[in-house]
Amino acid sequence: MQILVLGIGNMLLQDEGIGVHIIQALQNRFDFPPGVELLDGGTAGMELVEAMMDQDQVIVIDAIRSDGEPGTLIQLEGSEVPAFLQQHLTPHLLGLTDVLATLTIAGKTPERLILLGIVPHSMELSVTLSDPLQAQFDSLVAQVAGKLGEFGLAPVPKQAI
């Protein structure tokens, strides 16, 4: 089984960079079994097609604008993801939507697609997360690790030195 954990976002725009921050935290805190790939997708768009093409499962982590309070965690799976992206705004709406459409046309969509998002508080110029997102940070890291565990590929916490 091949699982891609993809964090997207711009780390210079405060909460918009949550996906990348989560990927960095996962790399620092855990060792991953074979079959799990972590990818800092940054602000890439169509460049992500190749990375997502032959994956069995893809977990995307991103800031998602919705009606929820800042820091609200959002989890969507399968067909819920493109439907949600068409109704709500994510800073990467067009890029991610285009990538998913391209994968569908190519017949290379992942068997399972999961979007783990969080409602941002601020998109101001800053490299630190806002307080509402910082308060939920460990919960989002645990959510990603838990999803991998559901697939039988649980990460192993790194030993403190």
N, C-alpha and C positions, 0 to 999 in steps of 0.2 A: 504494500500500500504506500502510495506517495501522497504526502500532505504538505501543502504550502501554507505557511502562515505569513501573510502579507500585510505589513503596516504601511499605510500611505498618509502623507501629510507634509506640510511645510513647517519645519521646526522654527522658522523665524517669525511665525504668526501665532504665537502663544498656543491656544488650545487646538488649533488646526493641525499641529504636529503630533497629536496624541498617538497616532498609529506608529510613528517612528520611535517615539519615546517608549512605547510598550515593547517593540522589537528589541530595543537596546536593553531594557530591563530583563526580558526573557533570556537574552544571550548572557547577561551578567549573572543571573540567578540560577540557571538550569543547564544541565547537559541533556541533549536530546538523542533519542534512539535513531538508528538508521531509518530512513523513509520520511523524516521530518526536515523540512527546509524552512529557515527563517529568511525573509527578504524585506529589506528596507526599500520600499517602492518609492519613497519620497514623493515627488510631484509628477512622476512618470504617468503617461497616459497609455497610448497604444504600444509603447515599449513593453508593457506587461503581458501582452498576448503570448509571447513565447514562453515566459515564465509560468503562465497559468495553463498552457496548452495540454500538457500530458499529465496533469495532476489528477489523482482520484478525488481528493478533497481539497478545498481551498477555504481558508479562514481569512477574511479581510477585516482589518481593524482600522477604523476611521472616525473622525468627528462627523456627526450627522445633525444637521439642524432639523428640529421638529418642535412640536408644541410643548414638549416636556421641559421640566426645569433643568437648568444647567447641572451637569453631572449625572443625569438620568442615563442608565445603561439601556441599550437597545440591542436585541438579538433577533435576527431574521434568518430564515433558511430557505433554500430552494427558490421556488418561483416568487416568494415574498420579496426577495432582494430586488429584482428588476422592477416589480410593481411599486415597491416603496421608493426606489430611486426616481421613478417618474413623477411621484407625488410630493416628494420632499427634497430639500436641498442638501447636498453634500458638496463641499468645495470641489470635489472630483467627479461631480455628477456626469458630465459629458465623457470624461476619460473612462470611468468605470463602466458606464452604460455602453460605450462604443466597444470596449474590450469584450464585454459579455456578448454583445451582438456578433462580433467577429468570431468568437469561439463557437457560438451557435451555428453560424453559417458554415464554419469549417468542420462542424460535427465533433468538436473537441471540448465540449463543456465538461467541467468536473462532475463526477457523480453526485457530489454534495458540495453546495456552496453555502457558506455561513458568513453573515455580516455581523460583527460585534462592534457596535458603535456607542458613542457617548455624546450627549448634547453639550456643545461647547458653551462657555460663558463669554469668552473674549477672543477676538481675532486680531488684537492689537499687535504691534511690532514688539515682540518679546520672545525670549528663548525659554522662559519658564512657564509652566502650566498655571492656570488660575486656581484659586483655592477650591472651588467646587470639583474640578477635575483631579486635583491633587488628592482630595479626600476620597475619591473613588478609584485612584490609580491601582492600589494593591488588589482591589476587588476585580478590576478588569484583567490584571495579570493572572489572577487565580482562575478567572472564567476561561481564559485561553488555555491555561494548563489543564483545567478540568475537561474541556472539549477534547484535547488530545488524549486524555485518559479514557474518555468514552470510546475512542477509536482503538484503544489498546496500545497507545504509544505515549504513555505518560512521561513527562520530563522528570529528571531526577535532580533534586536540589543540589547545587554545588556545595562542597564542604568549605566552611570558613577556614581561612588560613591563619 
